[in-house]
Amino acid sequence: MKKKKSIVLAVVIIFAVIFLIIKPFSGGKDTAYPVTTEKVQIQPVVTEVSATGCVALEESSRFYSSSTAVIKEIYVKEGDRVKKGQLLFTYNEKALDELKDSLEQAKLDIESSKTALEGVSIETDQSQLKEYSANIKQCDTNIASIIYKIQQLNIQINQAENDLARAKTDLENDNVLYTSGGLSLDELKASEAEYNRQSSELEILKSQKQEQGLSLDSEKVNKEAAQAKYDHLLNQNNTAEIKNKRKAQEIALKQSQLKADQIQAEIYKFKTQETAPYDGIIINIQEDFMSGAAISEGTYLFGISDEKTVVNLDVPEYDMQSVALKQPVTLTCDGYDEEFKGIVTKIYPTAEKKTIKNSEKNVVTVQVTLDKHTDLSLGYSVDGRIITSTNENALVIPVNSYLTDETGKDYVYVINSDNTISKKYISIKTYDNMYIEVEGLNLSENVVTAPDENILTEGMEVTVSAGENK
């Protein structure tokens, strides 16, 4: 009998277990999908940019060599405190002696160039120049005399032509008289003789004028020849060949003078020693800064910095958009329990590649000035959090409560009054650790946390797990 009761009890227990297992899937009210939720609420949101860095000196200037020489002796080392005017190092003066020798050679080159320039020009024979000038003047005198004679002959020819015309008229009249018997033969012959004489004188005058014309042409040719010789002698230094040679020598002379001026300037500014331009600490000594090293003018040798310490943080370039001057910074350092406070006082203008935590990144150096003096030593590694923004009344939801659809839009599931869920699109403004600041929701709405996008759908009935509704 007892055995039979035990069997019945076992069957009852089995059915009870089966009922409990299949109850959630029976389609009743209690079969809604369980979710956890959290209310949309208002709380402060602080946005930070994290970075690592080290303790450094605030202000530093690079020290460059002012001479091209060999370093002779060095009197400072890295970390030394120096005063303005303190001797830093000296140069070997052999370079100065070499500059002086070079200057003397440059001066000789100048004199050589001057001599060469003078040798380009051809010396003018002044006696020949005077002779050709006198020939030109004599030709001018002869030409003027001939022209005068031709003018006088023109007058005489004109008179002779008039006299010949009258003699011709008289001869014609005498012929008429002779024919009529009014004139004797001797008188007619006399008239003919006069006409012939006048004709002969006219031909002589014309011949004389022709001779003078030939003489005039000859004198003009003589003058042109004398003028050509005079011009050639006077302008013999103005030919294209001579001009090119002169220009080349003038350039050589200018180059020699320029070289001498440059060497003189180097001698003038050459220093046998370098001194500190102001009080500070020697930092970042370069490899070239050693005794016996040959350096050129303008070589970076080391830095000189003041004693005020700052923290230089290496901020990844993708975080720099939100970093600005005067933003507050919280700093921590291994070995120190306290946090150090400061503000951003300088942002360097360029990025550089650095290896940070075994990863090469482009970073920008951000200088942080501490609020008060600390005992942090130079070179200590620090971690920093730059506060880029703070919103005391931010509308927030948990960071694990939103999803993103296939179009890239962010959304959440909110709980309706009938325990169904609705999809609601949101705009994310900032992140703050476990919460995000959003737009598109109302205060005190319940959003599903850790939603499963593969299960939840619009309008689905859910139940809020006990103790999770905050």
C-alpha positions as CSV (number, residue, x, y, z in Angstrom):
1,M,0.0,0.0,0.0
2,K,2.8,2.4,0.9
3,K,4.6,1.5,-2.3
4,K,1.4,2.4,-4.3
5,K,1.2,5.8,-2.6
6,S,4.9,6.5,-3.4
7,I,4.3,5.8,-7.1
8,V,1.3,8.1,-7.2
9,L,3.3,10.9,-5.5
10,A,6.1,10.5,-8.0
11,V,3.7,10.8,-10.9
12,V,2.2,14.0,-9.4
13,I,5.7,15.5,-9.0
14,I,6.6,14.7,-12.6
15,F,3.5,16.3,-13.9
16,A,4.1,19.3,-11.8
17,V,7.6,19.7,-13.2
18,I,6.3,19.2,-16.8
19,F,3.7,21.9,-16.2
20,L,6.2,24.4,-14.9
21,I,8.4,23.7,-17.9
22,I,5.8,24.1,-20.6
23,K,3.8,26.9,-18.9
24,P,5.9,29.8,-20.4
25,F,5.2,28.4,-23.9
26,S,1.5,27.8,-23.5
27,G,0.5,31.2,-25.1
28,G,-1.0,32.7,-21.9
29,K,-0.3,36.2,-20.5
30,D,2.7,35.0,-18.5
31,T,4.6,33.8,-21.7
32,A,5.7,37.4,-22.7
33,Y,9.5,37.8,-23.4
34,P,11.4,38.9,-20.3
35,V,13.6,42.0,-20.6
36,T,15.4,44.4,-18.2
37,T,14.8,48.1,-18.4
38,E,16.1,51.4,-17.1
39,K,14.5,54.7,-17.0
40,V,15.6,57.7,-19.0
41,Q,17.0,60.1,-16.5
42,I,18.9,63.4,-16.0
43,Q,22.5,63.3,-14.6
44,P,25.8,65.1,-15.2
45,V,27.8,63.9,-18.3
46,V,31.5,64.5,-18.4
47,T,33.3,63.8,-21.7
48,E,37.0,63.0,-21.5
49,V,40.0,62.4,-23.7
50,S,42.6,60.1,-22.2
51,A,46.3,60.3,-23.0
52,T,49.7,59.4,-21.6
53,G,52.7,61.7,-21.3
54,C,55.5,62.7,-19.1
55,V,56.7,65.5,-16.8
56,A,58.8,68.1,-18.7
57,L,60.1,71.7,-18.4
58,E,57.7,74.4,-19.5
59,E,59.7,76.7,-21.7
60,S,62.8,75.8,-23.6
61,S,64.7,77.3,-26.5
62,R,67.0,75.5,-28.9
63,F,70.6,76.6,-28.8
64,Y,72.2,76.7,-32.3
65,S,75.9,77.1,-33.1
66,S,76.8,80.5,-34.4
67,S,80.0,79.5,-36.2
68,T,81.3,76.8,-38.6
69,A,84.1,75.4,-36.6
70,V,85.3,72.5,-34.4
71,I,84.2,72.4,-30.8
72,K,87.2,72.8,-28.6
73,E,86.1,72.3,-25.0
74,I,82.7,71.9,-23.3
75,Y,81.9,73.2,-19.8
76,V,78.3,72.0,-19.3
77,K,76.4,68.7,-19.3
78,E,72.7,67.8,-19.5
79,G,70.8,68.9,-16.4
80,D,73.2,71.6,-15.4
81,R,71.8,74.9,-14.3
82,V,73.4,77.9,-16.0
83,K,73.3,81.6,-15.5
84,K,73.1,84.2,-18.2
85,G,76.5,84.9,-19.6
86,Q,78.0,81.7,-18.3
87,L,80.6,80.0,-20.5
88,L,79.1,77.0,-22.3
89,F,81.8,75.8,-24.7
90,T,84.7,77.2,-26.9
91,Y,85.6,76.8,-30.6
92,N,88.9,75.8,-32.1
93,E,90.3,79.1,-33.5
94,K,91.9,77.3,-36.5
95,A,88.6,77.9,-38.4
96,L,89.0,81.7,-37.8
97,D,92.6,81.6,-39.1
98,E,91.3,79.7,-42.2
99,L,88.7,82.4,-42.7
100,K,91.3,85.1,-42.6
101,D,93.4,83.3,-45.2
102,S,90.4,82.9,-47.4
103,L,89.7,86.6,-47.1
104,E,93.2,87.5,-48.3
105,Q,92.8,85.1,-51.2
106,A,89.4,86.7,-52.1
107,K,91.1,90.2,-52.1
108,L,93.7,88.9,-54.5
109,D,90.9,87.5,-56.7
110,I,89.3,91.0,-56.7
111,E,92.5,92.6,-57.9
112,S,93.0,90.0,-60.6
113,S,89.5,90.5,-61.8
114,K,90.0,94.3,-62.0
115,T,93.2,93.8,-64.0
116,A,91.4,91.4,-66.4
117,L,88.6,93.9,-66.8
118,E,91.0,96.7,-67.7
119,G,92.7,94.4,-70.2
120,V,89.5,93.8,-72.1
121,S,89.5,97.4,-73.4
122,I,91.8,98.5,-76.4
123,E,93.7,101.7,-75.8
124,T,92.8,104.4,-78.2
125,D,95.7,106.0,-80.3
126,Q,95.0,109.7,-79.6
127,S,97.5,110.9,-82.3
128,Q,95.6,109.0,-84.9
129,L,92.3,110.2,-83.5
130,K,93.5,113.8,-83.9
131,E,94.8,113.2,-87.4
132,Y,91.5,111.7,-88.6
133,S,89.7,114.6,-86.9
134,A,91.9,117.1,-88.8
135,N,91.3,115.3,-92.1
136,I,87.6,115.6,-91.5
137,K,87.8,119.3,-90.8
138,Q,90.0,119.8,-93.9
139,C,87.5,118.0,-96.0
140,D,84.7,120.2,-94.6
141,T,86.7,123.3,-95.5
142,N,87.5,122.0,-99.1
143,I,83.8,121.0,-99.6
144,A,82.7,124.5,-98.5
145,S,85.2,126.1,-100.9
146,I,84.1,124.0,-103.8
147,I,80.5,124.6,-103.2
148,Y,81.2,128.4,-103.2
149,K,83.1,128.1,-106.5
150,I,80.2,126.2,-108.0
151,Q,77.8,128.9,-106.9
152,Q,80.0,131.6,-108.5
153,L,80.3,129.5,-111.7
154,N,76.5,129.2,-111.7
155,I,76.2,133.0,-111.7
156,Q,78.8,133.3,-114.4
157,I,77.2,130.6,-116.5
158,N,73.8,132.4,-116.2
159,Q,75.4,135.7,-117.3
160,A,77.2,133.9,-120.2
161,E,74.0,132.3,-121.4
162,N,72.4,135.8,-121.5
163,D,75.3,137.3,-123.4
164,L,75.2,134.4,-125.8
165,A,71.5,134.9,-126.4
166,R,72.1,138.6,-127.2
167,A,75.0,137.7,-129.5
168,K,72.8,135.3,-131.3
169,T,70.1,137.9,-131.8
170,D,72.6,140.5,-133.1
171,L,74.0,137.9,-135.6
172,E,70.5,137.2,-136.9
173,N,69.8,140.8,-137.3
174,D,73.1,141.5,-139.0
175,N,72.4,138.7,-141.5
176,V,69.1,140.4,-142.5
177,L,70.9,143.7,-142.9
178,Y,73.7,142.1,-144.9
179,T,71.3,140.5,-147.2
180,S,69.5,143.8,-147.9
181,G,72.9,145.5,-148.4
182,G,72.6,147.5,-145.3
183,L,75.7,145.9,-143.7
184,S,79.1,145.1,-144.9
185,L,80.6,141.6,-144.9
186,D,83.3,142.7,-142.4
187,E,80.6,143.8,-140.0
188,L,78.8,140.5,-140.4
189,K,82.0,138.6,-139.7
190,A,82.6,140.6,-136.6
191,S,79.1,139.8,-135.4
192,E,79.8,136.1,-136.0
193,A,83.1,136.2,-134.1
194,E,81.3,137.8,-131.1
195,Y,78.7,135.1,-131.1
196,N,81.4,132.3,-131.3
197,R,83.4,134.0,-128.5
198,Q,80.3,134.1,-126.2
199,S,79.6,130.4,-127.0
200,S,83.2,129.4,-126.2
201,E,83.2,131.2,-122.8
202,L,79.9,129.5,-121.9
203,E,81.4,126.1,-122.6
204,I,84.5,126.9,-120.6
205,L,82.4,127.9,-117.6
206,K,80.3,124.7,-117.8
207,S,83.5,122.6,-118.0
208,Q,84.9,124.4,-114.9
209,K,81.6,123.7,-113.1
210,Q,81.8,120.0,-114.0
211,E,85.4,119.8,-112.7
212,Q,84.3,121.4,-109.4
213,G,81.5,118.9,-109.2
214,L,83.9,116.1,-109.5
215,S,86.2,117.7,-106.9
216,L,83.2,118.0,-104.6
217,D,82.4,114.3,-104.9
218,S,86.0,113.4,-104.3
219,E,86.1,115.5,-101.1
220,K,82.9,113.9,-99.8
221,V,84.4,110.5,-100.4
222,N,87.6,111.6,-98.5
223,K,85.5,112.9,-95.6
224,E,83.5,109.7,-95.4
225,A,86.8,107.7,-95.3
226,A,88.3,109.9,-92.6
227,Q,85.0,109.8,-90.6
228,A,84.9,106.0,-90.8
229,K,88.5,105.7,-89.5
230,Y,87.7,108.2,-86.8
231,D,84.5,106.4,-85.7
232,H,86.2,103.0,-85.8
233,L,89.1,104.2,-83.6
234,L,86.7,105.9,-81.2
235,N,84.2,103.0,-80.9
236,Q,86.7,100.0,-81.0
237,N,85.7,99.1,-77.4
238,N,82.0,99.0,-78.2
239,T,81.9,95.9,-80.4
240,A,79.8,92.9,-79.5
241,E,82.9,90.8,-78.8
242,I,84.4,93.4,-76.5
243,K,81.1,94.0,-74.7
244,N,80.7,90.3,-74.0
245,K,84.2,90.0,-72.7
246,R,83.8,93.1,-70.5
247,K,80.5,91.8,-69.1
248,A,82.0,88.4,-68.2
249,Q,84.9,90.1,-66.4
250,E,82.5,92.5,-64.6
251,I,80.5,89.4,-63.3
252,A,83.8,87.8,-62.2
253,L,84.7,90.9,-60.3
254,K,81.3,91.1,-58.6
255,Q,81.6,87.4,-57.6
256,S,85.0,88.0,-56.1
257,Q,83.7,91.0,-54.2
258,L,80.7,89.1,-52.9
259,K,82.8,86.2,-51.7
260,A,85.1,88.6,-49.9
261,D,82.1,90.3,-48.2
262,Q,80.7,87.0,-47.1
263,I,84.0,85.9,-45.6
264,Q,84.3,89.2,-43.9
265,A,80.8,88.8,-42.4
266,E,81.7,85.3,-41.1
267,I,84.9,86.7,-39.5
268,Y,82.9,89.5,-37.9
269,K,80.4,87.2,-36.3
270,F,82.8,84.3,-35.6
271,K,82.8,83.5,-31.9
272,T,85.6,81.8,-30.0
273,Q,83.2,80.8,-27.3
274,E,79.5,80.5,-26.6
275,T,77.7,81.8,-23.4
276,A,74.2,81.2,-22.0
277,P,71.7,83.7,-23.3
278,Y,69.6,83.5,-20.1
279,D,69.2,81.5,-16.9
280,G,68.0,77.9,-17.3
281,I,68.7,74.2,-17.4
282,I,70.7,72.4,-20.1
283,I,68.4,69.8,-21.8
284,N,68.3,67.5,-24.9
285,I,72.0,67.5,-25.7
286,Q,72.5,66.3,-29.2
287,E,75.0,63.8,-30.5
288,D,76.9,66.5,-32.4
289,F,77.7,68.3,-29.2
290,M,81.1,66.9,-28.2
291,S,84.7,68.0,-28.1
292,G,86.4,67.7,-31.4
293,A,83.1,67.6,-33.4
294,A,83.1,69.7,-36.6
295,I,79.8,71.6,-36.7
296,S,78.2,74.1,-39.2
297,E,76.6,77.4,-38.4
298,G,73.0,76.9,-37.3
299,T,73.5,73.3,-35.9
300,Y,71.1,72.5,-33.1
301,L,73.2,71.5,-30.1
302,F,71.0,71.5,-27.0
303,G,68.1,73.2,-25.3
304,I,68.0,75.7,-22.5
305,S,64.9,75.6,-20.4
306,D,63.6,77.3,-17.2
307,E,62.9,75.3,-14.1
308,K,59.1,75.3,-14.1
309,T,57.6,71.8,-14.8
310,V,54.6,70.9,-16.9
311,V,53.1,67.7,-18.2
312,N,53.2,67.0,-22.0
313,L,50.4,64.6,-23.0
314,D,50.5,62.8,-26.3
315,V,46.9,63.0,-27.6
316,P,45.9,60.9,-30.6
317,E,45.1,63.1,-33.5
318,Y,41.6,61.6,-33.8
319,D,40.8,63.0,-30.3
320,M,42.1,66.5,-31.0
321,Q,38.9,67.9,-32.4
322,S,37.4,68.2,-28.9
323,V,40.6,69.4,-27.1
324,A,41.0,73.2,-26.5
325,L,43.0,75.6,-24.3
326,K,42.0,76.1,-20.7
327,Q,40.2,72.7,-20.4
328,P,40.7,71.1,-17.0
329,V,42.9,68.0,-16.7
330,T,43.2,65.3,-14.1
331,L,46.5,63.5,-13.8
332,T,47.7,60.4,-12.1
333,C,51.2,58.9,-11.7
334,D,52.4,55.5,-10.6
335,G,53.6,55.6,-7.0
336,Y,51.3,58.5,-6.1
337,D,47.9,58.0,-4.5
338,E,46.7,61.5,-5.1
339,E,45.4,63.0,-8.3
340,F,47.0,66.1,-9.7
341,K,44.9,68.9,-11.3
342,G,45.8,71.3,-14.2
343,I,44.6,73.0,-17.3
344,V,45.6,72.8,-21.0
345,T,47.9,75.8,-21.6
346,K,49.5,75.0,-25.0
347,I,48.6,72.8,-28.0
348,Y,51.5,72.2,-30.4
349,P,50.8,72.9,-34.0
350,T,51.9,69.7,-35.6
351,A,51.5,66.0,-35.1
352,E,54.3,63.4,-35.0
353,K,54.5,59.6,-35.0
354,K,55.1,58.0,-31.6
355,T,54.9,54.4,-30.3
356,I,52.4,54.3,-27.5
357,K,51.7,51.0,-25.8
358,N,53.3,49.1,-28.6
359,S,51.2,50.9,-31.2
360,E,52.5,53.6,-33.6
361,K,50.1,56.6,-33.6
362,N,50.0,60.1,-34.9
363,V,49.8,62.3,-31.7
364,V,49.7,66.0,-30.9
365,T,51.6,67.2,-27.8
366,V,49.2,69.0,-25.4
367,Q,50.9,70.9,-22.6
368,V,49.2,70.9,-19.1
369,T,50.2,73.4,-16.4
370,L,49.7,72.1,-12.9
371,D,47.5,74.0,-10.4
372,K,50.2,73.8,-7.8
373,H,53.8,72.8,-7.3
374,T,54.4,69.0,-7.0
375,D,57.4,66.8,-6.4
376,L,57.0,65.0,-9.7
377,S,60.4,64.7,-11.3
378,L,61.3,65.4,-14.9
379,G,60.6,62.4,-17.2
380,Y,58.0,60.8,-14.9
381,S,55.2,59.0,-16.9
382,V,51.7,60.2,-16.2
383,D,48.2,59.4,-17.3
384,G,45.8,62.2,-18.1
385,R,42.1,62.8,-18.6
386,I,41.3,66.0,-20.4
387,I,37.7,67.1,-19.6
388,T,36.5,68.3,-22.9
389,S,32.8,69.0,-21.9
390,T,30.4,68.8,-19.0
391,N,26.6,68.8,-19.1
392,E,25.0,68.9,-15.6
393,N,21.5,68.2,-17.0
394,A,22.1,65.6,-19.6
395,L,19.3,63.2,-20.7
396,V,21.0,59.8,-20.5
397,I,20.4,56.1,-21.0
398,P,22.7,53.1,-20.4
399,V,25.4,52.7,-23.1
400,N,24.2,49.1,-23.7
401,S,20.6,50.0,-24.4
402,Y,20.8,51.2,-28.1
403,L,21.1,49.4,-31.4
404,T,22.0,50.5,-34.9
405,D,19.9,49.5,-37.9
406,E,21.2,48.6,-41.4
407,T,21.0,52.3,-42.5
408,G,23.3,53.4,-39.6
409,K,20.6,55.0,-37.5
410,D,20.6,54.5,-33.7
411,Y,17.4,53.4,-31.9
412,V,16.1,51.9,-28.6
413,Y,13.2,49.9,-27.5
414,V,10.8,51.7,-25.0
415,I,8.2,50.0,-22.9
416,N,4.6,51.0,-23.7
417,S,1.8,51.1,-21.1
418,D,0.4,47.8,-22.3
419,N,3.8,46.1,-21.8
420,T,4.6,46.1,-25.5
421,I,7.7,47.6,-27.0
422,S,8.2,50.3,-29.6
423,K,11.3,51.2,-31.7
424,K,12.3,54.8,-31.1
425,Y,15.1,56.5,-33.1
426,I,17.6,58.6,-31.1
427,S,20.5,61.0,-31.6
428,I,23.6,60.3,-29.5
429,K,25.4,63.4,-28.4
430,T,28.2,62.3,-26.0
431,Y,29.5,59.2,-24.2
432,D,30.3,59.1,-20.5
433,N,31.6,55.8,-19.3
434,M,28.4,53.6,-18.8
435,Y,25.9,56.3,-20.0
436,I,25.3,58.2,-23.2
437,E,23.7,61.6,-23.6
438,V,20.8,61.4,-26.2
439,E,18.1,63.3,-27.9
440,G,14.7,61.9,-29.0
441,L,13.5,60.4,-25.7
442,N,11.3,61.7,-22.8
443,L,12.3,61.8,-19.2
444,S,11.3,58.7,-17.2
445,E,10.6,56.5,-20.3
446,N,11.8,53.0,-19.8
447,V,14.3,51.6,-22.3
448,V,15.2,48.0,-22.8
449,T,18.8,47.3,-21.7
450,A,21.0,44.8,-23.5
451,P,18.3,44.3,-26.2
452,D,18.7,41.3,-28.5
453,E,18.0,42.6,-32.1
454,N,17.5,39.0,-33.3
455,I,14.5,38.5,-30.9
456,L,12.9,41.8,-30.2
457,T,10.5,43.3,-32.7
458,E,8.2,46.3,-32.9
459,G,4.9,45.7,-30.9
460,M,6.2,42.6,-29.1
461,E,4.8,41.9,-25.6
462,V,7.4,41.7,-22.9
463,T,7.7,41.4,-19.2
464,V,10.2,43.3,-17.1
465,S,12.3,41.1,-14.9
466,A,11.8,41.6,-11.2
467,G,14.2,44.0,-9.5
468,E,15.7,45.3,-12.8
469,N,13.3,48.3,-13.3
470,K,15.3,51.3,-12.0
